[in-house]
Amino acid sequence: MPSKIAYLAAKRSLEDRTLDRGVWSQFVAGLEDRAEDSLRIVEVGPGVGSMIARLASWESFSVPVSYRAIDLDPACIDAARTQLPAWLIEAGYTIDNRADRIVATSDDGQRFEITLETGDAFLESDEADAVIAAAVLDLVDLEPALSDLRGLLDDDGLLFAPCTFDGATKFAPSHDIDDRIERLYHHHMDEIRDQPGSSTGGRDLLRVAPEAGFDVLAAGGMDWLIRPHDEGYPHDDAIVLEHLLETIGGALEDYPTETLDPADLEGWLDVRHTQLECSELTAVVHHLDVLLETGAR
Ligand SMILES: C[S@@+](CC[C@H](N)C(=O)[O-])C[C@H]1O[C@@H](n2cnc3c(N)ncnc32)[C@H](O)[C@@H]1O
């Protein structure tokens, strides 16, 4: 199975292609509207730093950006410290790698000051103009998490939550037990895994946001579409697909044999792995990209 780090790095390119650009544009315009002397962004669960790299590569702001990224997993933060300078150099930045931060400056004067920290971002963040939580809000208890994030933001702060899983994991070509595999996989997210979270995180977020003091500014579908082209899978999409199959397999192993015969699971996984190796497997995984703004307290 590809490591979590390899998987997170691989999905950067897939998400570059699948993010809802309308929601992204509103987020970036909202950041610029809030830019005074600087922009303070906190990222919850940055993984290997893909969102920082994306923002620095795609956008430019009229003020310096102070970017605090906090992940629970020290392996992610170590990987981000290694990977991010290379991604920023590729995007045209000059890097000053200091003991406590990465300072990235572009030729046209854009400056990012980035701190990468290990910890619980819901407890350890400080005030920000915007919070980013990419592929995170489907992994937490949503109501307390939103309440913590509301506390970090001023009255017109932004919360950008792209890639929030939203209840569809489909494969082609079809297989007789696809529906059962999908149902049990999603039920595992909702009821069985140790971690909190939900298989309908995107829709839950839209429902819970107003009660938590947020207005919904924009929302759109973000489907990972992973499909083979003439020469196999583009970019690192095969790594993402392999990780998805292994994640489903790992989750479904938790069911008792009366619920899912291990031979059925093994048979399904064998077929899917063979199709992946032969570049014949397509997957569609549905998420929502959501942009929220804090309302008056
Ligand atoms: C699915 S990964 C997404 C990583 C990254 N945002 C991306 O989209 O590539 C979720 C990340 O959230 C982190 N995470 C989960 N709960 C967290 C918390 N309470 N504080 C900080 N990080 C957290 C995990 O360690 C993991 O790296």
PDBQT file of the ligand as one rigid body, heavy atoms in Angstrom, charges set to zero:
ROOT
HETATM    1  C1  LIG A 301      -7.153  13.281   4.600  1.00  0.00    +0.000 C 
HETATM    2  S1  LIG A 301      -5.783  14.127   5.258  1.00  0.00    +0.000 S 
HETATM    3  C2  LIG A 301      -5.801  15.620   4.281  1.00  0.00    +0.000 C 
HETATM    4  C3  LIG A 301      -4.475  16.299   4.244  1.00  0.00    +0.000 C 
HETATM    5  C4  LIG A 301      -4.425  17.561   3.373  1.00  0.00    +0.000 C 
HETATM    6  N1  LIG A 301      -5.322  18.576   3.864  1.00  0.00    +0.000 N 
HETATM    7  C5  LIG A 301      -4.740  17.212   1.941  1.00  0.00    +0.000 C 
HETATM    8  O1  LIG A 301      -5.884  17.442   1.508  1.00  0.00    +0.000 OA
HETATM    9  O2  LIG A 301      -3.854  16.700   1.244  1.00  0.00    +0.000 OA
HETATM   10  C6  LIG A 301      -6.364  14.705   6.820  1.00  0.00    +0.000 C 
HETATM   11  C7  LIG A 301      -5.253  15.330   7.649  1.00  0.00    +0.000 C 
HETATM   12  O3  LIG A 301      -5.830  15.960   8.792  1.00  0.00    +0.000 OA
HETATM   13  C8  LIG A 301      -5.004  15.723   9.902  1.00  0.00    +0.000 C 
HETATM   14  N2  LIG A 301      -5.823  15.951  11.102  1.00  0.00    +0.000 N 
HETATM   15  C9  LIG A 301      -6.924  15.282  11.503  1.00  0.00    +0.000 A 
HETATM   16  N3  LIG A 301      -7.408  15.816  12.651  1.00  0.00    +0.000 NA
HETATM   17  C10 LIG A 301      -6.592  16.849  12.977  1.00  0.00    +0.000 A 
HETATM   18  C11 LIG A 301      -6.538  17.786  14.053  1.00  0.00    +0.000 A 
HETATM   19  N4  LIG A 301      -7.424  17.733  15.056  1.00  0.00    +0.000 N 
HETATM   20  N5  LIG A 301      -5.549  18.718  14.060  1.00  0.00    +0.000 NA
HETATM   21  C12 LIG A 301      -4.626  18.745  13.068  1.00  0.00    +0.000 A 
HETATM   22  N6  LIG A 301      -4.613  17.876  12.036  1.00  0.00    +0.000 NA
HETATM   23  C13 LIG A 301      -5.583  16.944  11.984  1.00  0.00    +0.000 A 
HETATM   24  C14 LIG A 301      -4.508  14.300   9.679  1.00  0.00    +0.000 C 
HETATM   25  O4  LIG A 301      -3.334  14.022  10.413  1.00  0.00    +0.000 OA
HETATM   26  C15 LIG A 301      -4.257  14.298   8.174  1.00  0.00    +0.000 C 
HETATM   27  O5  LIG A 301      -2.949  14.676   7.836  1.00  0.00    +0.000 OA
ENDROOT
TORSDOF 0
